[in-house]
Amino acid sequence: MKKLIFTLLLTTVGVLAAAGQTPDQATATTAQQSYVRPTAEKRFKRYVNDTVGPIAWIGIGTGAAFSTAFNTPEEWGRSGEGFAKRVASNFGRNVVRNTVMYGLDEAFRLDSGFYPSTKRDVGSRVGNAFISVVTARKANGKRTVGVPRIVGTYTADVVANQFWYPARYDWKDGMKRGGISLGVNAAFNLVREFIFKK
């Protein structure tokens, strides 16, 4: 429970810090002008890559390894069979999350993809990593509430907890896990912002 509270607190502080920054109008306009909405083909390729691409499988396998090491959920055990169940569960969650996110992105004409900060200072880059978890871009490049990512993440975790997790789990556990998933996404954004920067 302490880990959950810490993760939610860390995510909230990061988002509030990033939202509290008020860039000058020229900088905001430059960032919007440098954004070019990906074509429908590129958006679909990103959806497929994020769902079944190599990086997706690395995340699915790594998450399953951690869950096996910590034996979560206990009912699946620390065996090869337990690892396989966790891989299948993570894959299912990934398919649900990305499908909901892609569908809502297309329906609302938003772009929930992560874009590294155009600024070089650490504060802006950290803020971008955190704020990107809960925002999406409109066609003009302006940020808006990232309904597709938020709904996709919570939907995936609620579906997993309701349908294929052991019986003691329910939708409330899915809601808790959704918050954790957004926190993990923020941590992954930090890695992409600082390590895999193009």
Kinemage of the C-alpha trace (Angstrom):
@kinemage 1
@onewidth
@group {chain A} dominant
@subgroup {mainchain}
@vectorlist {calphas} color= white
{ca met a 1} P 0.000 0.000 0.000
{ca lys a 2} L 2.897 2.336 0.786
{ca lys a 3} L 4.350 1.732 -2.687
{ca leu a 4} L 1.011 2.582 -4.294
{ca ile a 5} L 0.677 5.798 -2.311
{ca phe a 6} L 4.292 6.742 -3.058
{ca thr a 7} L 3.839 6.087 -6.800
{ca leu a 8} L 0.615 8.086 -6.967
{ca leu a 9} L 2.172 10.906 -4.943
{ca leu a 10} L 5.272 10.982 -7.154
{ca thr a 11} L 3.168 11.041 -10.321
{ca thr a 12} L 0.885 13.761 -8.949
{ca val a 13} L 3.788 15.952 -7.835
{ca gly a 14} L 5.475 15.575 -11.208
{ca val a 15} L 2.327 16.425 -13.132
{ca leu a 16} L 1.549 19.409 -10.908
{ca ala a 17} L 5.120 20.662 -11.191
{ca ala a 18} L 5.014 20.380 -14.955
{ca ala a 19} L 1.563 21.958 -15.148
{ca gly a 20} L 2.677 24.777 -12.865
{ca gln a 21} L 5.391 25.829 -15.278
{ca thr a 22} L 4.221 28.668 -17.449
{ca pro a 23} L 6.398 28.841 -20.540
{ca asp a 24} L 6.426 32.142 -22.363
{ca gln a 25} L 4.140 32.438 -25.381
{ca ala a 26} L 6.987 32.349 -27.911
{ca thr a 27} L 8.296 29.043 -26.547
{ca ala a 28} L 4.820 27.487 -26.484
{ca thr a 29} L 4.161 28.649 -30.044
{ca thr a 30} L 7.510 27.255 -31.231
{ca ala a 31} L 6.749 23.870 -29.663
{ca gln a 32} L 3.331 23.810 -31.312
{ca gln a 33} L 4.771 24.810 -34.679
{ca ser a 34} L 7.439 22.082 -34.516
{ca tyr a 35} L 4.768 19.398 -33.930
{ca val a 36} L 3.526 17.655 -37.037
{ca arg a 37} L 0.652 15.223 -36.574
{ca pro a 38} L 1.682 11.762 -37.770
{ca thr a 39} L -0.149 10.379 -40.779
{ca ala a 40} L -2.838 7.722 -40.298
{ca glu a 41} L -0.357 5.102 -41.501
{ca lys a 42} L 2.295 6.174 -38.962
{ca arg a 43} L -0.271 6.255 -36.146
{ca phe a 44} L -1.399 2.721 -37.009
{ca lys a 45} L 2.197 1.477 -37.218
{ca arg a 46} L 2.865 2.988 -33.786
{ca tyr a 47} L -0.224 1.195 -32.441
{ca val a 48} L 0.989 -2.149 -33.846
{ca asn a 49} L 4.556 -1.554 -32.573
{ca asp a 50} L 3.364 -0.517 -29.118
{ca thr a 51} L 1.147 -3.605 -28.960
{ca val a 52} L 3.259 -6.420 -30.452
{ca gly a 53} L 6.603 -4.861 -31.353
{ca pro a 54} L 9.985 -5.758 -29.820
{ca ile a 55} L 9.915 -3.018 -27.168
{ca ala a 56} L 6.396 -4.120 -26.172
{ca trp a 57} L 7.586 -7.706 -25.693
{ca ile a 58} L 10.566 -6.545 -23.641
{ca gly a 59} L 8.175 -4.668 -21.338
{ca ile a 60} L 5.765 -7.610 -21.190
{ca gly a 61} L 8.560 -10.053 -20.330
{ca thr a 62} L 10.249 -7.735 -17.834
{ca gly a 63} L 6.952 -7.080 -16.049
{ca ala a 64} L 6.253 -10.815 -15.918
{ca ala a 65} L 9.741 -11.471 -14.515
{ca phe a 66} L 9.251 -8.888 -11.736
{ca ser a 67} L 5.791 -10.230 -10.922
{ca thr a 68} L 7.172 -13.778 -10.810
{ca ala a 69} L 10.053 -12.723 -8.563
{ca phe a 70} L 7.617 -11.022 -6.164
{ca asn a 71} L 5.052 -13.827 -6.707
{ca thr a 72} L 2.196 -11.500 -7.593
{ca pro a 73} L -0.477 -12.837 -7.754
{ca glu a 74} L 0.496 -15.667 -5.398
{ca glu a 75} L -1.989 -18.082 -6.962
{ca trp a 76} L 0.124 -18.283 -10.131
{ca gly a 77} L 3.274 -19.337 -8.275
{ca arg a 78} L 6.948 -18.787 -9.024
{ca ser a 79} L 7.167 -21.511 -11.646
{ca gly a 80} L 7.574 -21.449 -15.400
{ca glu a 81} L 3.819 -21.892 -15.671
{ca gly a 82} L 3.307 -18.867 -13.403
{ca phe a 83} L 5.690 -16.826 -15.562
{ca ala a 84} L 3.768 -17.881 -18.690
{ca lys a 85} L 0.456 -16.810 -17.105
{ca arg a 86} L 1.957 -13.431 -16.258
{ca val a 87} L 3.297 -12.984 -19.798
{ca ala a 88} L -0.170 -13.804 -21.193
{ca ser a 89} L -1.794 -11.431 -18.682
{ca asn a 90} L 0.602 -8.590 -19.507
{ca phe a 91} L 0.078 -9.182 -23.223
{ca gly a 92} L -3.707 -9.065 -22.746
{ca arg a 93} L -3.474 -5.841 -20.749
{ca asn a 94} L -1.205 -4.363 -23.425
{ca val a 95} L -3.648 -5.263 -26.214
{ca val a 96} L -6.622 -3.788 -24.323
{ca arg a 97} L -4.769 -0.596 -23.310
{ca asn a 98} L -3.340 0.128 -26.748
{ca thr a 99} L -6.542 -0.734 -28.607
{ca val a 100} L -8.655 1.544 -26.405
{ca met a 101} L -6.019 4.289 -26.602
{ca tyr a 102} L -5.693 4.026 -30.397
{ca gly a 103} L -9.478 3.986 -30.883
{ca leu a 104} L -10.015 7.036 -28.677
{ca asp a 105} L -7.069 8.869 -30.261
{ca glu a 106} L -8.617 8.354 -33.677
{ca ala a 107} L -12.149 9.210 -32.520
{ca phe a 108} L -11.080 12.429 -30.765
{ca arg a 109} L -8.325 13.264 -33.300
{ca leu a 110} L -5.679 13.277 -30.579
{ca asp a 111} L -2.115 11.998 -30.445
{ca ser a 112} L -1.139 10.242 -27.200
{ca gly a 113} L 2.373 9.438 -28.410
{ca phe a 114} L 5.381 10.483 -26.354
{ca tyr a 115} L 7.518 13.276 -27.785
{ca pro a 116} L 10.788 14.206 -26.072
{ca ser a 117} L 11.076 17.769 -24.838
{ca thr a 118} L 12.463 20.322 -27.253
{ca lys a 119} L 14.135 22.051 -24.287
{ca arg a 120} L 17.488 20.901 -22.927
{ca asp a 121} L 17.217 21.770 -19.223
{ca val a 122} L 16.574 18.948 -16.758
{ca gly a 123} L 13.438 20.491 -15.206
{ca ser a 124} L 11.679 20.848 -18.557
{ca arg a 125} L 12.604 17.315 -19.572
{ca val a 126} L 11.409 15.802 -16.279
{ca gly a 127} L 8.212 17.864 -16.488
{ca asn a 128} L 7.631 16.687 -20.062
{ca ala a 129} L 8.105 13.034 -19.061
{ca phe a 130} L 5.503 13.346 -16.295
{ca ile a 131} L 2.972 15.554 -18.067
{ca ser a 132} L 3.040 13.339 -21.176
{ca val a 133} L 1.421 10.545 -19.144
{ca val a 134} L -1.807 12.509 -18.681
{ca thr a 135} L -1.885 14.677 -21.808
{ca ala a 136} L -2.309 14.204 -25.548
{ca arg a 137} L -1.725 16.558 -28.454
{ca lys a 138} L -4.372 18.115 -30.642
{ca ala a 139} L -3.752 18.435 -34.385
{ca asn a 140} L -2.294 21.933 -33.817
{ca gly a 141} L 0.208 20.579 -31.251
{ca lys a 142} L -1.452 22.008 -28.149
{ca arg a 143} L -1.659 19.699 -25.154
{ca thr a 144} L -5.014 18.626 -23.784
{ca val a 145} L -6.173 16.108 -21.194
{ca gly a 146} L -4.982 12.698 -22.346
{ca val a 147} L -8.300 10.891 -22.079
{ca pro a 148} L -7.207 8.063 -24.437
{ca arg a 149} L -4.146 7.041 -22.374
{ca ile a 150} L -5.882 7.441 -19.006
{ca val a 151} L -9.005 5.521 -20.057
{ca gly a 152} L -6.964 2.874 -21.904
{ca thr a 153} L -4.693 2.269 -18.917
{ca tyr a 154} L -7.484 1.995 -16.362
{ca thr a 155} L -9.652 -0.108 -18.707
{ca ala a 156} L -6.835 -2.616 -19.275
{ca asp a 157} L -6.167 -3.034 -15.575
{ca val a 158} L -9.843 -3.296 -14.608
{ca val a 159} L -10.492 -5.849 -17.378
{ca ala a 160} L -7.488 -7.932 -16.286
{ca asn a 161} L -8.539 -7.905 -12.639
{ca gln a 162} L -12.163 -8.712 -13.448
{ca phe a 163} L -11.658 -11.419 -16.051
{ca trp a 164} L -8.414 -13.369 -15.745
{ca tyr a 165} L -6.817 -12.543 -12.421
{ca pro a 166} L -7.584 -14.919 -9.526
{ca ala a 167} L -11.057 -14.552 -7.969
{ca arg a 168} L -9.929 -12.487 -4.976
{ca tyr a 169} L -9.191 -9.551 -7.314
{ca asp a 170} L -11.897 -7.172 -8.526
{ca trp a 171} L -12.325 -3.852 -10.335
{ca lys a 172} L -11.055 -1.891 -7.308
{ca asp a 173} L -7.727 -3.686 -7.564
{ca gly a 174} L -7.740 -2.785 -11.265
{ca met a 175} L -8.201 0.883 -10.407
{ca lys a 176} L -5.251 0.745 -7.999
{ca arg a 177} L -3.126 -0.992 -10.574
{ca gly a 178} L -4.140 1.608 -13.184
{ca gly a 179} L -2.568 4.340 -11.042
{ca ile a 180} L 0.578 2.263 -10.680
{ca ser a 181} L 0.638 1.664 -14.449
{ca leu a 182} L 0.529 5.412 -15.120
{ca gly a 183} L 3.425 5.857 -12.668
{ca val a 184} L 5.432 3.158 -14.451
{ca asn a 185} L 4.651 4.893 -17.737
{ca ala a 186} L 6.050 8.142 -16.305
{ca ala a 187} L 9.240 6.327 -15.258
{ca phe a 188} L 9.552 4.851 -18.748
{ca asn a 189} L 9.082 8.336 -20.217
{ca leu a 190} L 11.996 9.539 -18.068
{ca val a 191} L 14.159 6.791 -19.560
{ca arg a 192} L 13.086 7.786 -23.072
{ca glu a 193} L 13.643 11.464 -22.282
{ca phe a 194} L 17.169 11.071 -20.916
{ca ile a 195} L 18.584 7.812 -22.294
{ca phe a 196} L 16.893 7.113 -25.618
{ca lys a 197} L 16.777 10.760 -26.705
{ca lys a 198} L 17.081 11.058 -30.484
